Amino acid sequence: MDDFDNFVNNMQEQIFDEARDAYGEKGFERWRNPRYNGKMESPDGHSRITGECGDTMEIFLKFENDHVKQVSYFTDGCASSSICGSFAAELAIGKDPDELTDISGVTVLEKIGRLPAADRHCADLAAATLQEALSDYMTRNQGD
């Protein structure tokens, strides 16, 4: 290995170590291997919110028998936004509307384990986006 390769490998390890310190092991793994990421065609509920930080989060819900069957998220934001969107989506799987209303920013943070203090608003953004997607679903299904 030449000096440049060593430099790159050392830099990569430093970045990973810092990310593990910031997000904990669960958050680091989700950052490296996001789940539920992507847009969904023809969702039963959808929302798009831009947070105070400028990050935009979208959440897509598909229901079956009044329970979340599929969920996905999309964000143009930072790693913390992506991690929070992914965990908010995971929390929604299998839930009925009443159970979904219990998912808050605190719930998302508890699921992750930790986030840098400056990024905790991302958990609130993910939870608010999930609640708006639920509201969209409920509005669409008022007549059922």
Secondary structure in CASP SS format (residue, H / E / C, confidence):
PFRMAT SS
TARGET T0000
AUTHOR 0000-0000-0000
METHOD secondary structure of the structure
MODEL  1
M C 1.00
D C 1.00
D H 1.00
F H 1.00
D H 1.00
N H 1.00
F H 1.00
V H 1.00
N H 1.00
N H 1.00
M H 1.00
Q H 1.00
E H 1.00
Q H 1.00
I H 1.00
F H 1.00
D H 1.00
E H 1.00
A H 1.00
R H 1.00
D H 1.00
A H 1.00
Y H 1.00
G H 1.00
E H 1.00
K H 1.00
G H 1.00
F H 1.00
E H 1.00
R H 1.00
W H 1.00
R H 1.00
N C 1.00
P C 1.00
R C 1.00
Y C 1.00
N E 1.00
G C 1.00
K C 1.00
M C 1.00
E C 1.00
S C 1.00
P C 1.00
D C 1.00
G E 1.00
H E 1.00
S E 1.00
R E 1.00
I E 1.00
T E 1.00
G C 1.00
E C 1.00
C C 1.00
G C 1.00
D C 1.00
T E 1.00
M E 1.00
E E 1.00
I E 1.00
F E 1.00
L E 1.00
K E 1.00
F E 1.00
E E 1.00
N C 1.00
D C 1.00
H E 1.00
V E 1.00
K E 1.00
Q E 1.00
V E 1.00
S E 1.00
Y E 1.00
F E 1.00
T E 1.00
D C 1.00
G C 1.00
C C 1.00
A H 1.00
S H 1.00
S H 1.00
S H 1.00
I H 1.00
C H 1.00
G H 1.00
S H 1.00
F H 1.00
A H 1.00
A H 1.00
E H 1.00
L H 1.00
A H 1.00
I C 1.00
G C 1.00
K C 1.00
D C 1.00
P H 1.00
D H 1.00
E H 1.00
L H 1.00
T C 1.00
D C 1.00
I C 1.00
S C 1.00
G H 1.00
V H 1.00
T H 1.00
V H 1.00
L H 1.00
E H 1.00
K H 1.00
I H 1.00
G C 1.00
R C 1.00
L C 1.00
P C 1.00
A H 1.00
A H 1.00
D H 1.00
R C 1.00
H H 1.00
C H 1.00
A H 1.00
D H 1.00
L H 1.00
A H 1.00
A H 1.00
A H 1.00
T H 1.00
L H 1.00
Q H 1.00
E H 1.00
A H 1.00
L H 1.00
S H 1.00
D H 1.00
Y H 1.00
M H 1.00
T H 1.00
R H 1.00
N C 1.00
Q C 1.00
G C 1.00
D C 1.00
END
